[in-house]
């Protein structure tokens, strides 16, 4: 066997070993982090959501998580507290957590994800809600406000992506998202490497702040390490620029009470490009730039975020009463 053949055989062996390890890891993660809520069937998909709190007219809050996450992040930071006084629905976005993504890359669209989640909400009797979106779900929350006006009574954006930005996304998202080699890349390279780098990645997302204790375990963020979810996450990130570029000119259509909260020290999503810009487009919106806070205000300035959700919910309630 010549050198080339030996090298090829060795490379193939390493790739197969890595892929097998990824499959084993994915199975372990499935067992360790089972669904925490209910599975709701909608046409063509299954939506996993956590449904907590009173159903007696106290109002509903819909929590939408960012990239590389699932409903556990929003429940840990906000949902458990909010459920003391609201009906709280925290949803796994399509392809994340335990929500399916049968449409593949087409479901990287915030508008499409809003349609899927809206169908699930209809099935559980939710007709009106304050919508809270973090990071990637800034685009999703605003898509709800634009395309599902009947649902959205108020809007709270937390470090939300809302506008096109300069530059792209990390190179590995391109490899993980598209082409016939994406599954091989995700199984043999992406998920094993991400598993090793997960703790450092969490610290980077929270920087300059500190992650809360047991964040990875309490939020089940390791669900991201499953190859199919890793690919879905990459597709979401890779296609987001085009989607916000298309919907950003419409933000002036949003008329519900709106609060925009963003860390001044956020190095992942620019407060100027996103928070400042959208607050200028939505009439009457409130902008809060938080000194010393990075990309996770809902964990770092939890009381401030909860207070704004309460304020928006109260303003929405009074607006509804005035209209009756």
Secondary structure, DSSP 8 states (H G I E B T S, - for coil): --HHHHHHHHHHHHHHHHHHHHHHHHHHHHHHS--SSEEEEETTEEEEEEEES--SSS-EEEEE--TT--HHHHIIIIIHHHTTTSEEEEE--TTSTT---TTGGGGGSHHHHHHHHHHHHHHTT---EEEEEETTHHHHHHHHHHH-TTTEEEEEEES---S--SS---HHHHHHHSSTTHHHHIIIIIHHHHHHHHHHHHHHHHTTS---TTHHHHHTGGGGGSHHHHHHHHHHHHHHHHHHHHHGGGGGG--SEEEEEEETT-SSS-IIIIIIHHHHHSTT-EEEEETT--S-HHHHSHHHHHHHHHHHHHHHHHHHHHH-
